[in-house]
Amino acid sequence: MSQVTVERVTHDRWDDAVAVDNGTIELLAPTTIGPRITEFGFVDGPNEFHLFEEVRDEWPLLGGHRLWHAPEDRERTYTPDLDPVAVDLLDDGVRLEKSPGEDNVAKAMTVRMAETGASVEVTHELTNAGQWPVEFAPWALTVMKGNGTAVIPFTPQADPESLLPDRSIQLWPYATLADDRLSFGEEYLYLEQDPDGAGETKIGTAAGDGWLAYLNDGHAFRKDFAHDPDATYPDLGSDTEVYTDDYVTELESLAPIQTVEPGETVTHVETWTLEDGVDELDATAAIEPDAI
């Protein structure tokens, strides 16, 4: 029998939601909006995600974890997810489905929690509900609370004797490598969240390590995902992207961009893990692939 508890709960903000926990970690997914996961963390601990108190007008800036499709486009990508979703309770989690919006893309998110430990698998699905093929990629964005540090792996991808480049860094027009929040290690890039008015910045990488992490208050949140070295990724080849501003940091993973036929579904899977008692001085050890 599963050690995971799944139940519908009444929530002050979302009215109806699904709570999932295994005694170690817990998460909350509203049914009145979505698909979106608004809370995640250790049982009785703080929410690792940031939630905004009000929805911004130009697109649903709510916080938590959401599903978009890349490349980013103001008309297509920002389709609101403020309507109720179809809900299917599972033994170890929940499936949330959103009908197609103005973008003619149906969205679904399936959450499955491990029976023990601090691990969750999140499967993201995009279905082309239109009448013609569309080129896009699933894009999973997690809004983390402030005052933490994002860790972006940037390890060599080719033989040391190769004569060709094997990874790259992408910058958005409002970003600069001279940003004080950004620092470089031998195998990692670090981007700190600064609440003191540093403004927005965003960086992406084409490295292929297949994970991102965030260090905050002694916790290490990490998301792992598959990387296909033969595929084409959005945003000049980025499979990992990190955005930060005065309030939050977003950890973003992307699937390969592909032509999706009418009625076809594409998926992107992340595995989340959460580690407690992380010493900031030894943070690298906490986020190594076998450490969590």
C-alpha positions as CSV (number, residue, x, y, z in Angstrom):
1,M,0.0,0.0,0.0
2,S,1.2,3.5,-0.9
3,Q,2.8,5.6,1.8
4,V,1.6,8.7,0.0
5,T,-1.5,10.6,1.1
6,V,-3.6,12.3,-1.5
7,E,-6.7,14.4,-0.6
8,R,-8.9,17.3,-1.7
9,V,-8.6,20.2,0.7
10,T,-10.3,23.6,1.2
11,H,-7.8,26.4,0.7
12,D,-8.1,30.1,1.7
13,R,-6.9,31.4,-1.6
14,W,-7.7,28.6,-4.1
15,D,-10.9,27.3,-2.6
16,D,-10.3,23.7,-3.7
17,A,-6.9,22.1,-4.0
18,V,-5.2,18.7,-3.9
19,A,-2.6,18.1,-1.1
20,V,0.0,15.3,-1.5
21,D,2.5,14.2,1.1
22,N,4.5,11.2,2.1
23,G,5.5,12.2,5.6
24,T,8.7,13.8,4.5
25,I,7.6,16.3,1.8
26,E,4.3,17.8,0.8
27,L,2.9,19.8,-2.1
28,L,-0.3,21.6,-3.0
29,A,-2.0,21.8,-6.5
30,P,-5.1,24.0,-6.9
31,T,-8.0,22.7,-8.9
32,T,-9.5,26.2,-9.5
33,I,-6.6,27.3,-11.7
34,G,-3.7,25.5,-13.4
35,P,-2.2,23.2,-14.0
36,R,0.1,24.7,-11.4
37,I,1.8,23.5,-8.2
38,T,1.7,26.4,-5.7
39,E,3.5,24.9,-2.7
40,F,6.3,22.4,-2.2
41,G,8.6,21.7,0.8
42,F,9.2,19.6,3.8
43,V,6.1,18.6,5.9
44,D,5.4,21.5,8.3
45,G,8.2,23.5,6.7
46,P,8.3,26.6,4.6
47,N,7.1,26.7,1.0
48,E,10.2,26.5,-1.2
49,F,8.2,28.3,-3.9
50,H,7.3,32.0,-4.1
51,L,3.7,33.1,-4.5
52,F,2.6,36.6,-5.5
53,E,-0.3,38.1,-3.6
54,E,-1.9,39.5,-6.7
55,V,-2.1,38.5,-10.3
56,R,-0.3,40.9,-12.7
57,D,-2.5,42.0,-15.6
58,E,-0.3,41.2,-18.6
59,W,-0.1,37.5,-17.8
60,P,-0.9,35.4,-14.8
61,L,2.0,36.1,-12.5
62,L,1.1,33.8,-9.6
63,G,4.3,32.0,-8.7
64,G,4.8,28.3,-7.9
65,H,5.5,25.8,-10.7
66,R,3.8,26.2,-14.1
67,L,4.0,24.9,-17.7
68,W,4.5,27.1,-20.7
69,H,5.7,26.4,-24.3
70,A,8.8,27.9,-25.9
71,P,10.0,29.9,-27.7
72,E,8.5,32.8,-25.7
73,D,5.9,34.8,-27.5
74,R,3.6,37.5,-26.0
75,E,0.5,36.4,-27.9
76,R,0.9,32.6,-27.6
77,T,3.0,31.8,-24.5
78,Y,1.1,34.0,-22.0
79,T,-2.2,32.3,-22.3
80,P,-3.7,32.5,-18.8
81,D,-4.2,29.4,-16.6
82,L,-6.8,30.9,-14.3
83,D,-9.6,28.5,-15.1
84,P,-10.5,25.3,-13.3
85,V,-8.7,22.1,-14.3
86,A,-9.8,18.5,-14.7
87,V,-8.5,16.5,-11.7
88,D,-7.7,12.8,-11.4
89,L,-6.5,11.6,-8.0
90,L,-3.8,8.9,-8.1
91,D,-2.5,6.6,-5.4
92,D,0.7,8.5,-5.3
93,G,-0.2,12.0,-6.7
94,V,-2.5,13.8,-9.0
95,R,-3.1,14.6,-12.7
96,L,-4.3,18.1,-13.7
97,E,-5.6,18.8,-17.2
98,K,-6.3,22.2,-18.8
99,S,-8.5,22.6,-21.9
100,P,-6.9,24.5,-24.9
101,G,-6.9,28.2,-24.6
102,E,-6.3,30.9,-27.3
103,D,-3.0,29.2,-28.1
104,N,-4.8,25.9,-29.1
105,V,-2.6,24.0,-26.8
106,A,-4.0,21.7,-24.1
107,K,-1.8,21.3,-21.0
108,A,-1.5,18.5,-18.4
109,M,0.7,18.0,-15.4
110,T,1.0,14.6,-13.6
111,V,2.6,14.6,-10.2
112,R,3.9,11.3,-8.6
113,M,5.5,11.4,-5.2
114,A,7.9,8.7,-4.0
115,E,6.7,6.6,-1.1
116,T,9.6,7.7,1.1
117,G,12.2,10.4,1.0
118,A,12.1,13.8,-0.7
119,S,11.5,13.0,-4.4
120,V,8.7,13.9,-6.8
121,E,8.3,13.2,-10.5
122,V,6.4,15.8,-12.6
123,T,5.4,15.0,-16.1
124,H,4.4,17.9,-18.3
125,E,2.3,17.4,-21.4
126,L,1.4,19.7,-24.3
127,T,-1.1,18.7,-26.9
128,N,-1.6,20.5,-30.2
129,A,-5.4,21.1,-30.4
130,G,-5.2,23.2,-33.5
131,Q,-5.8,22.4,-37.2
132,W,-2.2,22.6,-38.4
133,P,1.3,21.6,-37.2
134,V,2.9,23.9,-34.7
135,E,6.6,24.2,-33.6
136,F,7.1,24.5,-29.9
137,A,8.8,22.9,-26.8
138,P,7.5,22.1,-23.3
139,W,8.9,24.6,-20.8
140,A,8.8,24.0,-17.1
141,L,9.2,27.0,-14.8
142,T,9.6,26.9,-11.0
143,V,9.4,30.2,-9.1
144,M,11.7,30.0,-6.0
145,K,11.5,32.3,-3.0
146,G,14.1,35.0,-2.7
147,N,17.4,35.3,-1.0
148,G,18.8,32.1,-2.5
149,T,21.4,31.1,-5.1
150,A,20.7,29.2,-8.3
151,V,23.3,26.7,-9.4
152,I,23.7,26.0,-13.1
153,P,25.9,23.1,-14.2
154,F,28.4,23.9,-16.9
155,T,30.7,20.9,-17.2
156,P,32.7,20.0,-20.3
157,Q,30.7,18.0,-22.8
158,A,33.4,16.8,-25.1
159,D,36.8,15.2,-25.0
160,P,39.4,17.6,-23.7
161,E,41.4,17.3,-26.9
162,S,38.4,18.3,-29.1
163,L,39.0,21.4,-31.3
164,L,35.4,22.5,-31.3
165,P,33.3,24.3,-28.6
166,D,31.1,22.0,-26.5
167,R,28.8,24.5,-24.6
168,S,27.6,28.0,-24.6
169,I,26.0,30.7,-22.5
170,Q,22.9,32.7,-23.7
171,L,22.1,36.2,-22.4
172,W,18.8,38.1,-22.7
173,P,19.0,41.8,-23.9
174,Y,18.6,43.0,-20.3
175,A,21.4,40.8,-19.0
176,T,25.1,41.3,-18.7
177,L,28.0,39.1,-17.6
178,A,29.2,42.0,-15.4
179,D,26.2,41.5,-13.1
180,D,27.4,41.2,-9.5
181,R,24.8,38.5,-8.9
182,L,26.5,36.2,-11.4
183,S,29.7,34.3,-10.6
184,F,31.6,31.5,-12.3
185,G,33.2,28.4,-10.9
186,E,35.1,25.7,-12.7
187,E,32.0,23.5,-13.4
188,Y,29.1,25.7,-12.2
189,L,27.5,29.1,-12.8
190,Y,25.9,30.8,-9.7
191,L,23.2,33.4,-9.9
192,E,22.1,35.0,-6.6
193,Q,18.7,36.6,-5.9
194,D,19.2,40.1,-4.7
195,P,16.2,41.9,-3.1
196,D,17.9,45.3,-3.1
197,G,16.9,46.6,-6.4
198,A,19.3,45.0,-8.8
199,G,16.6,44.5,-11.4
200,E,16.0,41.6,-13.8
201,T,18.5,39.4,-15.5
202,K,18.4,36.0,-17.3
203,I,21.0,33.5,-18.4
204,G,20.6,30.2,-20.3
205,T,23.1,27.5,-21.1
206,A,23.6,24.8,-23.7
207,A,25.6,22.4,-21.7
208,G,23.6,19.2,-21.4
209,D,24.1,18.3,-17.8
210,G,20.3,18.0,-17.3
211,W,19.7,19.6,-13.9
212,L,19.3,22.9,-12.0
213,A,19.5,23.6,-8.3
214,Y,18.6,26.3,-5.8
215,L,20.2,26.8,-2.4
216,N,18.3,28.7,0.3
217,D,18.0,28.6,4.1
218,G,20.0,25.4,4.4
219,H,17.9,23.6,1.7
220,A,18.9,22.4,-1.7
221,F,16.1,22.1,-4.3
222,R,17.1,20.3,-7.4
223,K,15.3,19.4,-10.7
224,D,16.6,16.8,-13.1
225,F,15.5,16.3,-16.6
226,A,16.6,14.5,-19.8
227,H,18.9,16.1,-22.4
228,D,19.1,14.9,-26.0
229,P,22.5,15.9,-27.5
230,D,21.1,15.4,-31.0
231,A,18.0,17.6,-30.6
232,T,17.5,21.3,-31.2
233,Y,16.6,23.4,-28.2
234,P,14.9,26.8,-28.1
235,D,16.7,30.1,-27.3
236,L,19.9,29.4,-29.1
237,G,20.1,25.9,-27.8
238,S,19.2,26.4,-24.2
239,D,17.9,23.5,-22.1
240,T,18.5,25.3,-18.8
241,E,17.6,28.9,-18.0
242,V,17.5,31.0,-14.9
243,Y,15.8,34.3,-14.4
244,T,16.0,36.5,-11.3
245,D,14.8,40.0,-10.3
246,D,14.2,41.9,-7.0
247,Y,11.7,39.3,-5.8
248,V,12.3,35.8,-7.1
249,T,14.4,33.3,-9.0
250,E,13.0,31.1,-11.7
251,L,14.5,27.7,-12.5
252,E,13.5,26.8,-16.1
253,S,14.1,23.6,-18.0
254,L,13.2,23.1,-21.6
255,A,12.6,20.1,-23.9
256,P,13.7,20.0,-27.5
257,I,11.8,22.1,-29.9
258,Q,9.8,20.0,-32.4
259,T,7.0,20.1,-35.0
260,V,3.8,18.9,-33.2
261,E,1.1,17.6,-35.4
262,P,-2.6,18.2,-34.7
263,G,-3.7,15.9,-31.9
264,E,-0.1,15.0,-31.0
265,T,1.2,15.3,-27.4
266,V,4.8,16.0,-26.4
267,T,6.1,15.5,-22.9
268,H,8.8,16.8,-20.6
269,V,9.6,15.1,-17.2
270,E,11.3,16.6,-14.2
271,T,12.4,14.9,-11.0
272,W,12.5,17.1,-8.0
273,T,14.5,16.4,-4.9
274,L,14.9,18.4,-1.7
275,E,17.8,18.2,0.8
276,D,17.9,19.6,4.3
277,G,20.9,20.7,6.4
278,V,22.9,22.0,3.5
279,D,26.0,24.0,4.6
280,E,26.5,27.0,2.2
281,L,30.2,26.4,2.5
282,D,29.8,22.9,1.2
283,A,26.9,23.5,-1.2
284,T,28.5,21.9,-4.2
285,A,28.7,18.5,-2.5
286,A,24.9,18.7,-1.7
287,I,24.0,19.2,-5.3
288,E,26.2,16.6,-7.0
289,P,24.2,14.0,-9.0
290,D,24.5,11.3,-6.4
291,A,24.2,13.4,-3.3
292,I,20.4,13.9,-3.3
